[in-house]
Amino acid sequence: MKKVLIAYFSQGGTTRTIAGHIADGLLQTGISAAFHDITTPLPALSCYAFLGVGSPAYLFRPPFNVLEFIQKLPALNGLPFFVFLMYGKIPGTAGNALRHALTKKGGREIGYAKYKGADVFLGYLKRGVLFSPDNPTQEECNKAGAFAKEVAHTLE
């Protein structure tokens, strides 16, 4: 059975939630998933057939710790990867920055998806505004499962 490492950063839990739905979708195609919180030491990538990286978008960009995680990865030498992104109002270029960084490490992109999450930007919260508080919705979670199946199909 093929195995994927889904590495993610999830400050509020929504990126982890979507990672779980992606893992469920992959499992339906016969691919098992292991999760990796990027704030902990990286397991050996040689155990995995491909890599998934999940991140929130902060002010239209990926968080610094996600970019540092990618920079510290060993050379990917053609390892297939996919990226998924959580955003509140506008994703900006966050997803493209992650894709570019992983490609620069020698990875081969097989998929990219973005999902609407709760926007908890402090500037909005101080004004008493919480955009999309109920996200990710069930529809977004279903999209994550469908995305996983598309990624699995790419690997066939």
DSSP file with accessible surface (Angstrom, degrees, kcal/mol):
  #  RESIDUE AA STRUCTURE BP1 BP2  ACC     N-H-->O    O-->H-N    N-H-->O    O-->H-N    TCO  KAPPA ALPHA  PHI   PSI    X-CA   Y-CA   Z-CA
    1    1 A M              0   0  166      0, 0.0    30,-0.1     0, 0.0     2,-0.1   0.000 360.0 360.0 360.0 131.2    0.0    0.0    0.0
    2    2 A K        -     0   0  100     28,-0.5    30,-2.4    46,-0.1     2,-0.4  -0.387 360.0-152.9 -68.2 151.5    1.3    3.4   -0.9
    3    3 A K  E     -a   32   0A  84     28,-0.2    46,-2.8    44,-0.1    47,-1.0  -0.986   7.3-160.3-133.3 138.9    1.8    5.9    1.9
    4    4 A V  E     -ab  33  50A   0     28,-2.5    30,-2.5    -2,-0.4     2,-0.6  -0.895  13.2-141.2-115.7 144.5    1.7    9.7    2.0
    5    5 A L  E     -ab  34  51A   1     45,-1.8    47,-3.2    -2,-0.4     2,-0.8  -0.943  14.6-160.8-100.9 119.9    3.2   12.0    4.7
    6    6 A I  E     -ab  35  52A   0     28,-3.2    30,-2.5    -2,-0.6     2,-0.4  -0.893   9.9-171.2-103.5 103.5    0.8   14.9    5.2
    7    7 A A  E     +ab  36  53A   0     45,-3.2    47,-2.7    -2,-0.8     2,-0.3  -0.810  16.2 162.9 -94.7 135.1    2.9   17.7    6.9
    8    8 A Y  E     -ab  37  54A  28     28,-2.4    30,-2.5    -2,-0.4     2,-0.4  -0.973  37.7-141.7-149.6 160.4    0.9   20.6    8.1
    9    9 A F        +     0   0   26     45,-1.5     2,-0.4    -2,-0.3     6,-0.1  -1.000  26.1 172.1-122.5 127.2    0.8   23.7   10.3
   10   10 A S        +     0   0   24     -2,-0.4    -2,-0.0     1,-0.1    45,-0.0  -0.841  13.3 171.8-141.5  98.8   -2.5   24.3   12.1
   11   11 A Q  S    S+     0   0  140     -2,-0.4    -1,-0.1     1,-0.2     0, 0.0   0.897  89.5  24.4 -74.7 -39.2   -2.7   27.0   14.7
   12   12 A G  S    S-     0   0   77    106,-0.1    -1,-0.2     0, 0.0    -2,-0.0   0.468 111.3-107.3-106.5  -4.6   -6.5   26.9   15.1
   13   13 A G  S  > S+     0   0   29      4,-0.0     4,-1.9     3,-0.0     5,-0.1   0.249  91.6 104.5 102.3 -13.6   -7.2   23.3   14.0
   14   14 A T  H  > S+     0   0   38      2,-0.2     4,-2.3     1,-0.2     5,-0.2   0.901  80.6  50.6 -73.5 -36.2   -8.8   23.9   10.6
   15   15 A T  H  > S+     0   0    2      1,-0.2     4,-2.4     2,-0.2    -1,-0.2   0.925 111.4  50.0 -65.5 -38.6   -5.8   22.9    8.5
   16   16 A R  H  > S+     0   0   92      2,-0.2     4,-2.0     1,-0.2    -1,-0.2   0.888 107.8  54.5 -64.8 -37.7   -5.6   19.7   10.5
   17   17 A T  H  X S+     0   0   64     -4,-1.9     4,-1.7     2,-0.2    -2,-0.2   0.946 110.1  45.1 -61.4 -47.3   -9.3   19.1    9.9
   18   18 A I  H  X S+     0   0    0     -4,-2.3     4,-2.5     1,-0.2     5,-0.2   0.902 108.7  57.5 -65.3 -38.3   -8.8   19.4    6.1
   19   19 A A  H  X S+     0   0    0     -4,-2.4     4,-2.6     1,-0.2    -1,-0.2   0.913 105.3  52.2 -58.0 -39.6   -5.7   17.2    6.3
   20   20 A G  H  X S+     0   0   14     -4,-2.0     4,-2.3     1,-0.2    -1,-0.2   0.901 108.9  48.3 -63.7 -40.1   -7.9   14.5    7.9
   21   21 A H  H  X S+     0   0   52     -4,-1.7     4,-2.2     2,-0.2    -1,-0.2   0.868 110.9  51.0 -70.3 -34.3  -10.5   14.7    5.1
   22   22 A I  H  X S+     0   0    1     -4,-2.5     4,-2.5     2,-0.2    -2,-0.2   0.932 109.9  50.3 -65.3 -43.8   -7.7   14.4    2.5
   23   23 A A  H  X S+     0   0   10     -4,-2.6     4,-2.5    -5,-0.2    -2,-0.2   0.911 109.3  51.5 -60.8 -41.0   -6.4   11.4    4.3
   24   24 A D  H  X S+     0   0   89     -4,-2.3     4,-1.6     1,-0.2    -1,-0.2   0.917 110.1  49.0 -62.0 -43.2   -9.8    9.8    4.3
   25   25 A G  H  < S+     0   0    1     -4,-2.2     4,-0.5     1,-0.2    -2,-0.2   0.902 111.8  48.7 -63.7 -40.0  -10.2   10.4    0.6
   26   26 A L  H ><>S+     0   0    0     -4,-2.5     5,-2.3     1,-0.2     3,-1.5   0.909 106.5  56.4 -65.9 -40.0   -6.8    8.9    0.0
   27   27 A L  H ><5S+     0   0   99     -4,-2.5     3,-1.8     1,-0.3    -1,-0.2   0.873  99.1  60.6 -61.0 -34.2   -7.6    5.9    2.1
   28   28 A Q  T 3<5S+     0   0  135     -4,-1.6    -1,-0.3     1,-0.3    -2,-0.2   0.711 106.4  47.8 -65.6 -18.5  -10.6    5.2   -0.1
   29   29 A T  T < 5S-     0   0   57     -3,-1.5    -1,-0.3    -4,-0.5    -2,-0.2   0.294 128.4 -96.9-102.4   5.2   -8.2    4.8   -3.0
   30   30 A G  T < 5S+     0   0   35     -3,-1.8     2,-0.5     1,-0.3   -28,-0.5   0.654  85.7 123.5  91.8  16.1   -5.9    2.5   -1.1
   31   31 A I      < -     0   0   10     -5,-2.3    -1,-0.3   -30,-0.1    -2,-0.2  -0.946  48.3-149.0-113.4 125.6   -3.3    5.0    0.0
   32   32 A S  E     -a    3   0A  30    -30,-2.4   -28,-2.5    -2,-0.5     2,-0.4  -0.604  11.5-147.7 -91.3 156.4   -2.6    5.4    3.7
   33   33 A A  E     -a    4   0A  30    -30,-0.2     2,-0.4    -2,-0.2   -28,-0.2  -0.943  10.9-162.9-127.1 144.3   -1.6    8.6    5.3
   34   34 A A  E     -a    5   0A  20    -30,-2.5   -28,-3.2    -2,-0.4     2,-0.3  -0.962  21.6-135.6-118.3 142.1    0.6    9.6    8.2
   35   35 A F  E     -a    6   0A  76     -2,-0.4     2,-0.4   -30,-0.2   -28,-0.2  -0.754  17.0-171.7-100.4 147.3    0.3   13.1    9.7
   36   36 A H  E     -a    7   0A  10    -30,-2.5   -28,-2.4    -2,-0.3     2,-0.6  -0.939  16.6-147.9-140.4 114.9    3.2   15.3   10.7
   37   37 A D  E >   -a    8   0A  53     -2,-0.4     3,-2.3   -30,-0.2   -28,-0.2  -0.719  20.9-138.4 -76.1 122.7    2.9   18.6   12.6
   38   38 A I  T 3  S+     0   0   18    -30,-2.5    -1,-0.1    -2,-0.6   -29,-0.1   0.611  97.0  71.7 -66.6  -8.3    5.7   20.7   11.2
   39   39 A T  T 3  S+     0   0   90    -31,-0.3    -1,-0.3     2,-0.1   -30,-0.1   0.472  94.2  66.0 -83.9   1.0    6.6   22.0   14.6
   40   40 A T  S <  S-     0   0   69     -3,-2.3    -4,-0.0     1,-0.1     0, 0.0  -0.761 104.9 -72.6-115.5 164.1    8.0   18.6   15.5
   41   41 A P        -     0   0  122      0, 0.0    -1,-0.1     0, 0.0    -4,-0.1  -0.251  54.7-111.0 -59.0 141.6   11.0   16.7   14.1
   42   42 A L        -     0   0   62     -4,-0.1     3,-0.1     1,-0.1     2,-0.1  -0.525  25.1-134.1 -75.9 131.6   10.6   15.4   10.5
   43   43 A P        -     0   0   46      0, 0.0     2,-0.2     0, 0.0    -1,-0.1  -0.343  45.5 -73.1 -74.7 168.6   10.4   11.6   10.0
   44   44 A A    >   -     0   0   60      1,-0.2     3,-1.0    -2,-0.1     4,-0.1  -0.437  37.0-151.7 -64.9 126.3   12.4   10.0    7.2
   45   45 A L  G >  S+     0   0   23      1,-0.2     3,-2.1    -2,-0.2    -1,-0.2   0.709  85.0  81.1 -72.1 -18.8   10.8   10.9    3.8
   46   46 A S  G 3  S+     0   0  113      1,-0.3    -1,-0.2     3,-0.0    -2,-0.1   0.688  82.7  64.2 -63.9 -15.5   12.1    7.7    2.3
   47   47 A C  G <  S+     0   0   87     -3,-1.0     2,-0.4     2,-0.0    -1,-0.3   0.511  95.3  74.3 -82.3  -5.1    9.2    5.8    3.9
   48   48 A Y    <   -     0   0   34     -3,-2.1   -44,-0.2     1,-0.1     3,-0.1  -0.880  64.5-150.7-121.1 143.8    6.6    7.7    1.8
   49   49 A A  S    S-     0   0   42    -46,-2.8     2,-0.3    -2,-0.4   -45,-0.2   0.741  85.3  -5.1 -79.2 -25.9    5.6    7.6   -1.9
   50   50 A F  E     -b    4   0A   0    -47,-1.0   -45,-1.8    29,-0.1     2,-0.4  -0.970  67.2-121.6-160.9 172.9    4.6   11.3   -1.8
   51   51 A L  E     -bc   5  81A   1     29,-2.3    31,-2.0    -2,-0.3     2,-0.4  -0.956  11.3-163.4-127.1 138.1    4.3   14.3    0.4
   52   52 A G  E     -bc   6  82A   0    -47,-3.2   -45,-3.2    -2,-0.4     2,-0.4  -0.963   7.5-164.1-117.2 140.1    1.4   16.6    1.2
   53   53 A V  E     -bc   7  83A   1     29,-2.2    31,-2.4    -2,-0.4     2,-0.4  -0.989   5.1-171.1-127.4 124.1    1.9   20.1    2.7
   54   54 A G  E     +bc   8  84A   0    -47,-2.7   -45,-1.5    -2,-0.4    31,-0.2  -0.932  12.8 160.6-117.8 139.3   -0.9   22.0    4.4
   55   55 A S  E     - c   0  85A   0     29,-1.8    31,-2.4    -2,-0.4     2,-0.1  -0.998  34.4-121.8-151.7 150.5   -0.8   25.6    5.5
   56   56 A P  E     - c   0  86A  12      0, 0.0     2,-0.5     0, 0.0    31,-0.2  -0.477  32.4-119.0 -81.7 165.0   -2.9   28.5    6.4
   57   57 A A        -     0   0   17     29,-1.8     2,-0.6     5,-0.2    31,-0.3  -0.949  26.1-167.1-104.1 123.9   -2.5   31.8    4.6
   58   58 A Y  B >  S-E   61   0B  87      3,-3.6     3,-1.6    -2,-0.5    29,-0.0  -0.966  75.7 -18.8-113.3 117.5   -1.5   34.7    6.8
   59   59 A L  T 3  S-     0   0  103     -2,-0.6    -1,-0.2     1,-0.3    33,-0.0   0.924 129.0 -52.8  50.1  46.6   -1.8   38.1    5.3
   60   60 A F  T 3  S+     0   0   98     30,-0.4    33,-1.2     1,-0.2    34,-0.5   0.518 125.8  84.4  73.6   7.9   -1.9   36.5    1.8
   61   61 A R  B <  S-E   58   0B 156     -3,-1.6    -3,-3.6    32,-0.2    -1,-0.2  -0.925  84.7 -97.4-133.4 162.0    1.3   34.5    2.4
   62   62 A P        -     0   0    9      0, 0.0    -5,-0.2     0, 0.0    23,-0.0  -0.460  53.1 -94.5 -73.8 151.4    2.3   31.2    4.1
   63   63 A P    >>  -     0   0   11      0, 0.0     4,-1.7     0, 0.0     3,-0.8  -0.308  32.0-115.9 -62.2 152.1    3.6   31.5    7.7
   64   64 A F  H 3> S+     0   0  168      1,-0.2     4,-2.6     2,-0.2     5,-0.2   0.861 113.2  59.0 -58.4 -38.3    7.3   31.8    8.1
   65   65 A N  H 3> S+     0   0   49      1,-0.2     4,-2.0     2,-0.2    -1,-0.2   0.840 103.9  51.5 -66.6 -27.9    7.5   28.4    9.9
   66   66 A V  H <> S+     0   0    1     -3,-0.8     4,-2.2     2,-0.2    -1,-0.2   0.930 111.1  46.9 -71.5 -43.7    6.0   26.6    7.0
   67   67 A L  H  X S+     0   0   46     -4,-1.7     4,-2.5     1,-0.2    -2,-0.2   0.905 112.1  50.9 -63.9 -38.5    8.5   28.1    4.6
   68   68 A E  H  X S+     0   0   97     -4,-2.6     4,-1.8     2,-0.2    -1,-0.2   0.897 107.1  54.5 -64.7 -39.1   11.4   27.3    7.0
   69   69 A F  H  X S+     0   0   20     -4,-2.0     4,-0.6    -5,-0.2    -2,-0.2   0.939 110.3  45.9 -57.8 -46.9   10.1   23.7    7.2
   70   70 A I  H >< S+     0   0    1     -4,-2.2     3,-1.2     1,-0.2    -2,-0.2   0.920 109.9  54.1 -64.5 -42.0   10.3   23.4    3.4
   71   71 A Q  H 3< S+     0   0  137     -4,-2.5    -1,-0.2     1,-0.3    -2,-0.2   0.844 108.1  50.7 -61.0 -32.1   13.7   25.0    3.3
   72   72 A K  H 3< S+     0   0  171     -4,-1.8    -1,-0.3    -5,-0.2    -2,-0.2   0.556  86.3 109.0 -84.7  -7.8   15.0   22.4    5.8
   73   73 A L  S << S-     0   0    3     -3,-1.2     3,-0.1    -4,-0.6    -3,-0.0  -0.360  76.1-112.3 -63.5 148.3   13.6   19.4    3.8
   74   74 A P        -     0   0   71      0, 0.0    -1,-0.1     0, 0.0    -2,-0.0  -0.281  56.0 -65.6 -68.8 168.9   16.2   17.3    2.1
   75   75 A A        -     0   0   61      1,-0.2    31,-0.2     2,-0.1    30,-0.1  -0.333  45.3-147.4 -55.8 132.7   16.4   17.3   -1.6
   76   76 A L    >   -     0   0   10     29,-2.9     3,-1.9    26,-0.2    30,-0.2   0.679  13.3-156.8 -83.0 -18.9   13.1   15.8   -2.9
   77   77 A N  T 3  S-     0   0  144     28,-0.6    30,-0.2     1,-0.3    29,-0.1   0.865  74.5 -38.9  46.9  48.7   14.6   14.3   -6.0
   78   78 A G  T 3  S+     0   0   38     28,-3.3    -1,-0.3     1,-0.2    29,-0.2   0.523  89.9 161.2  84.6   4.3   11.4   14.1   -7.9
   79   79 A L    <   -     0   0   29     -3,-1.9    29,-2.2    27,-0.2    -1,-0.2  -0.401  44.0-117.5 -59.4 125.9    9.2   13.1   -5.0
   80   80 A P  E     + d   0 108A  14      0, 0.0   -29,-2.3     0, 0.0     2,-0.3  -0.403  40.8 180.0 -65.2 143.1    5.6   13.9   -5.9
   81   81 A F  E     -cd  51 109A   0     27,-2.2    29,-3.1   -31,-0.2    30,-0.7  -0.972  18.5-161.4-141.0 156.4    3.9   16.5   -3.7
   82   82 A F  E     -cd  52 111A   1    -31,-2.0   -29,-2.2    -2,-0.3     2,-0.4  -0.951  10.8-149.7-131.6 157.6    0.6   18.3   -3.3
   83   83 A V  E     -cd  53 112A   0     28,-1.9    30,-1.9    -2,-0.3     2,-0.4  -0.975   9.1-172.8-126.4 139.0   -0.2   21.5   -1.4
   84   84 A F  E     -cd  54 113A   0    -31,-2.4   -29,-1.8    -2,-0.4     2,-0.4  -0.992   9.0-161.8-132.0 146.2   -3.4   22.5    0.3
   85   85 A L  E     -cd  55 114A   0     28,-1.8    30,-3.2    -2,-0.4     2,-0.4  -0.963  11.2-151.6-130.9 139.3   -4.1   25.9    1.8
   86   86 A M  E     +cd  56 115A   5    -31,-2.4   -29,-1.8    -2,-0.4     2,-0.3  -0.918  24.5 174.6-106.3 136.1   -6.6   27.3    4.3
   87   87 A Y  E     - d   0 116A  49     28,-2.1    30,-3.5    -2,-0.4   -29,-0.1  -0.972  27.3-153.1-141.2 155.9   -7.6   31.0    3.9
   88   88 A G  S    S-     0   0    9     -2,-0.3    31,-0.2   -31,-0.3    -1,-0.2   0.914  84.7 -19.3 -90.6 -69.1  -10.0   33.4    5.5
   89   89 A K  S    S+     0   0   90      1,-0.3    -2,-0.1    29,-0.1    27,-0.0   0.818 133.1  11.8-107.6 -50.4  -10.9   36.0    3.0
   90   90 A I        -     0   0   99      1,-0.1   -30,-0.4   -33,-0.1    -1,-0.3  -0.990  54.3-155.4-137.1 125.1   -8.3   36.1    0.3
   91   91 A P    >   -     0   0   21      0, 0.0     3,-1.5     0, 0.0     4,-0.2   0.744  29.1-175.4 -73.6 -20.8   -5.6   33.4   -0.2
   92   92 A G  T 3   -     0   0   37      1,-0.2     3,-0.3     2,-0.1     4,-0.2  -0.305  60.0 -38.5  60.0-142.1   -3.2   35.8   -2.0
   93   93 A T  T 3> S+     0   0   89    -33,-1.2     4,-2.4     1,-0.2    -1,-0.2   0.214 103.8 112.4-101.7  15.1    0.0   34.1   -3.3
   94   94 A A  H <> S+     0   0    0     -3,-1.5     4,-1.9   -34,-0.5     5,-0.2   0.911  78.2  46.2 -57.4 -47.8    0.4   31.8   -0.3
   95   95 A G  H  > S+     0   0    0     -3,-0.3     4,-2.4    -4,-0.2    -1,-0.2   0.917 112.5  49.8 -63.2 -42.6   -0.3   28.6   -2.2
   96   96 A N  H  > S+     0   0   86      1,-0.2     4,-2.6    -4,-0.2    -1,-0.2   0.874 107.5  55.1 -65.8 -35.1    2.0   29.5   -5.1
   97   97 A A  H  X S+     0   0   35     -4,-2.4     4,-2.3     2,-0.2    -1,-0.2   0.923 110.5  45.7 -63.7 -41.3    4.8   30.4   -2.7
   98   98 A L  H  X S+     0   0    0     -4,-1.9     4,-2.4     2,-0.2     5,-0.2   0.921 113.0  49.5 -66.5 -44.1    4.6   26.9   -1.2
   99   99 A R  H  X S+     0   0   63     -4,-2.4     4,-2.3     1,-0.2    -2,-0.2   0.919 112.2  48.3 -61.5 -43.5    4.4   25.2   -4.6
  100  100 A H  H  X S+     0   0  123     -4,-2.6     4,-2.7     2,-0.2    -1,-0.2   0.924 110.9  50.5 -63.7 -43.7    7.4   27.1   -5.8
  101  101 A A  H  X S+     0   0   21     -4,-2.3     4,-1.2     1,-0.2    -2,-0.2   0.903 112.6  46.2 -63.6 -40.4    9.4   26.3   -2.7
  102  102 A L  H  <>S+     0   0    0     -4,-2.4     5,-2.3     2,-0.2    -1,-0.2   0.883 112.5  50.0 -71.1 -36.2    8.7   22.6   -3.0
  103  103 A T  H ><5S+     0   0   71     -4,-2.3     3,-1.9    -5,-0.2    -2,-0.2   0.915 107.3  54.8 -65.7 -40.1    9.5   22.6   -6.7
  104  104 A K  H 3<5S+     0   0  171     -4,-2.7    -1,-0.2     1,-0.3    -2,-0.2   0.813 102.1  58.2 -63.5 -28.6   12.7   24.4   -6.0
  105  105 A K  T 3<5S-     0   0   58     -4,-1.2   -29,-2.9    -5,-0.2   -28,-0.6   0.465 129.8 -97.3 -78.2  -3.3   13.6   21.5   -3.5
  106  106 A G  T < 5S+     0   0   32     -3,-1.9   -28,-3.3     1,-0.3    -3,-0.2   0.560  76.6 143.1 100.4   9.7   13.2   19.1   -6.4
  107  107 A G      < -     0   0    9     -5,-2.3     2,-0.6   -29,-0.2    -1,-0.3  -0.369  47.2-130.9 -79.5 162.8    9.7   17.9   -5.9
  108  108 A R  E     -d   80   0A 129    -29,-2.2   -27,-2.2   -32,-0.1     2,-0.2  -0.957  23.8-131.0-117.4 113.7    7.1   17.1   -8.6
  109  109 A E  E     +d   81   0A  66     -2,-0.6   -27,-0.2   -29,-0.2     3,-0.1  -0.420  32.9 166.6 -69.1 133.5    3.8   18.8   -8.1
  110  110 A I  E     -     0   0A  17    -29,-3.1     2,-0.3     1,-0.4   -28,-0.2   0.378  63.4  -2.1-124.1  -0.6    0.7   16.6   -8.5
  111  111 A G  E     -d   82   0A  14    -30,-0.7   -28,-1.9    43,-0.0    -1,-0.4  -0.895  45.5-165.3 176.4 152.6   -2.0   18.8   -7.0
  112  112 A Y  E     +d   83   0A  53     -2,-0.3     2,-0.3   -30,-0.2   -28,-0.2  -0.974  16.8 166.7-147.9 134.3   -3.0   22.1   -5.3
  113  113 A A  E     -d   84   0A  15    -30,-1.9   -28,-1.8    -2,-0.3     2,-0.4  -0.988  16.4-155.5-146.1 152.9   -6.2   23.0   -3.5
  114  114 A K  E     -d   85   0A 104     -2,-0.3     2,-0.4   -30,-0.2   -28,-0.2  -0.983   8.6-165.8-132.8 145.2   -7.4   25.8   -1.3
  115  115 A Y  E     -d   86   0A   5    -30,-3.2   -28,-2.1    -2,-0.4     2,-0.5  -0.976  25.5-113.2-133.1 144.0  -10.2   25.8    1.3
  116  116 A K  E     +d   87   0A  60     -2,-0.4    21,-0.3   -30,-0.2     2,-0.2  -0.621  41.0 173.3 -80.7 125.3  -12.0   28.5    3.1
  117  117 A G        -     0   0    2    -30,-3.5     2,-0.2    -2,-0.5    17,-0.1  -0.619  43.9 -66.1-117.3-178.9  -11.4   28.5    6.8
  118  118 A A        -     0   0   30     17,-0.6     2,-0.9    -2,-0.2    14,-0.2  -0.501  46.2-132.8 -70.5 135.8  -12.3   30.8    9.6
  119  119 A D  B     +F  131   0C  22     12,-2.3    12,-0.7    -2,-0.2    -1,-0.1  -0.820  33.2 168.0 -93.8 106.5  -10.6   34.2    9.3
  120  120 A V        +     0   0   93     -2,-0.9     2,-0.1    10,-0.1    -1,-0.1  -0.091  10.8 158.2-112.6  35.5   -9.2   35.0   12.7
  121  121 A F    >>  -     0   0   85      1,-0.2     4,-2.3     2,-0.1     3,-0.9  -0.402  43.8-133.7 -61.1 126.5   -7.0   38.0   11.8
  122  122 A L  H 3> S+     0   0  108      1,-0.3     4,-2.6     2,-0.2     5,-0.2   0.851 102.6  60.2 -55.9 -37.9   -6.4   39.9   15.0
  123  123 A G  H 3> S+     0   0   22      1,-0.2     4,-0.6     2,-0.2    -1,-0.3   0.886 110.2  41.9 -59.5 -37.9   -7.1   43.2   13.4
  124  124 A Y  H X4>S+     0   0   61     -3,-0.9     5,-2.5     2,-0.2     3,-0.7   0.899 112.0  54.3 -73.8 -41.9  -10.6   42.0   12.5
  125  125 A L  H ><5S+     0   0   72     -4,-2.3     3,-1.7     1,-0.3    -2,-0.2   0.875 102.1  57.6 -62.4 -37.2  -11.2   40.4   15.8
  126  126 A K  H 3<5S+     0   0  167     -4,-2.6    -1,-0.3     1,-0.3    -2,-0.2   0.799 107.0  49.8 -62.8 -27.6  -10.4   43.6   17.7
  127  127 A R  T <<5S-     0   0  192     -3,-0.7    -1,-0.3    -4,-0.6    -2,-0.2   0.394 123.3-108.2 -89.0   0.0  -13.2   45.2   15.7
  128  128 A G  T < 5S+     0   0   70     -3,-1.7     2,-0.5     1,-0.3    -3,-0.2   0.715  76.5 132.0  83.1  21.2  -15.6   42.4   16.6
  129  129 A V      < +     0   0   57     -5,-2.5     2,-0.5    -6,-0.1    -1,-0.3  -0.914  30.6 179.4-111.7 129.3  -15.6   40.9   13.1
  130  130 A L        -     0   0   78     -2,-0.5     2,-0.2    -3,-0.1   -10,-0.1  -0.927  17.8-152.5-127.2 103.6  -15.1   37.2   12.5
  131  131 A F  B    S-F  119   0C  67    -12,-0.7   -12,-2.3    -2,-0.5   -42,-0.0  -0.559  73.9  -4.1 -75.0 141.4  -15.3   36.3    8.8
  132  132 A S  S >  S+     0   0   24     -2,-0.2     3,-1.5   -14,-0.2    -1,-0.2   0.883  73.5 172.5  46.7  54.4  -16.5   32.8    7.9
  133  133 A P  T 3  S+     0   0   70      0, 0.0   -15,-0.2     0, 0.0    -1,-0.1   0.750  71.9  54.6 -67.0 -21.6  -16.7   31.5   11.5
  134  134 A D  T 3  S+     0   0  138    -17,-0.1    -2,-0.1     0, 0.0   -16,-0.0   0.272  91.6 154.1 -95.4  12.0  -18.3   28.2   10.5
  135  135 A N    <   +     0   0   29     -3,-1.5   -17,-0.6     1,-0.1   -18,-0.2  -0.669  43.1  51.5 -95.0 150.1  -15.6   27.2    8.1
  136  136 A P  S    S-     0   0   24      0, 0.0   -19,-0.1     0, 0.0    -1,-0.1   0.381  84.1-162.1 -75.4 138.1  -14.5   24.8    6.9
  137  137 A T     >  -     0   0   49    -21,-0.3     4,-2.3    -2,-0.1     5,-0.2  -0.283  35.5 -99.5 -79.1 172.3  -18.0   23.8    6.1
  138  138 A Q  H  > S+     0   0  122      1,-0.2     4,-2.7     2,-0.2     5,-0.2   0.877 125.9  57.0 -61.7 -34.5  -19.0   20.2    5.2
  139  139 A E  H  > S+     0   0  126      2,-0.2     4,-2.2     1,-0.2    -1,-0.2   0.921 106.6  48.1 -62.4 -43.0  -18.9   21.2    1.6
  140  140 A E  H  > S+     0   0   22      2,-0.2     4,-1.8     1,-0.2    -2,-0.2   0.912 111.6  50.4 -63.4 -40.7  -15.3   22.3    2.0
  141  141 A C  H  X S+     0   0    8     -4,-2.3     4,-1.8     1,-0.2    -2,-0.2   0.901 109.4  50.8 -64.7 -39.2  -14.5   19.0    3.7
  142  142 A N  H  X S+     0   0   97     -4,-2.7     4,-2.2     1,-0.2    -1,-0.2   0.887 107.1  54.3 -64.2 -38.6  -16.2   17.1    0.9
  143  143 A K  H  X S+     0   0   98     -4,-2.2     4,-2.7     1,-0.2    -1,-0.2   0.874 104.8  54.9 -61.7 -37.1  -14.0   19.0   -1.6
  144  144 A A  H  X S+     0   0    0     -4,-1.8     4,-2.1     2,-0.2    -1,-0.2   0.911 107.7  48.7 -64.0 -41.3  -10.9   17.9    0.3
  145  145 A G  H  X S+     0   0   15     -4,-1.8     4,-1.6     2,-0.2    -2,-0.2   0.908 112.4  48.3 -63.9 -40.1  -11.9   14.3    0.0
  146  146 A A  H  X S+     0   0   48     -4,-2.2     4,-1.9     2,-0.2    -2,-0.2   0.897 108.8  54.0 -66.9 -39.6  -12.6   14.7   -3.8
  147  147 A F  H  X S+     0   0   13     -4,-2.7     4,-2.5     1,-0.2    -1,-0.2   0.920 105.1  54.9 -59.4 -42.8   -9.2   16.5   -4.1
  148  148 A A  H  X S+     0   0    1     -4,-2.1     4,-2.6     1,-0.2    -1,-0.2   0.902 106.3  50.5 -58.4 -41.3   -7.5   13.5   -2.5
  149  149 A K  H  X S+     0   0   92     -4,-1.6     4,-2.2     2,-0.2    -1,-0.2   0.885 108.9  51.7 -67.3 -35.3   -9.0   11.2   -5.1
  150  150 A E  H  X S+     0   0  125     -4,-1.9     4,-1.8     2,-0.2    -2,-0.2   0.918 110.5  49.1 -64.2 -43.4   -7.8   13.4   -7.9
  151  151 A V  H  X S+     0   0    2     -4,-2.5     4,-1.2     1,-0.2    -2,-0.2   0.932 110.5  49.9 -62.0 -44.7   -4.3   13.3   -6.4
  152  152 A A  H  X S+     0   0    5     -4,-2.6     4,-0.5     1,-0.2     3,-0.5   0.902 108.0  53.5 -61.4 -39.6   -4.4    9.5   -6.1
  153  153 A H  H >< S+     0   0  127     -4,-2.2     3,-1.1     1,-0.2    -1,-0.2   0.873 103.1  58.1 -63.2 -36.3   -5.6    9.2   -9.7
  154  154 A T  H 3< S+     0   0   72     -4,-1.8    -1,-0.2     1,-0.2    -2,-0.2   0.833 103.3  54.0 -61.6 -31.8   -2.5   11.3  -10.8
  155  155 A L  H 3<        0   0   29     -4,-1.2    -1,-0.2    -3,-0.5    -2,-0.2   0.597 360.0 360.0 -80.6 -12.2   -0.3    8.7   -9.2
  156  156 A E    <<        0   0  172     -3,-1.1    -3,-0.0    -4,-0.5    -4,-0.0  -0.246 360.0 360.0 -69.5 360.0   -1.7    5.8  -11.1
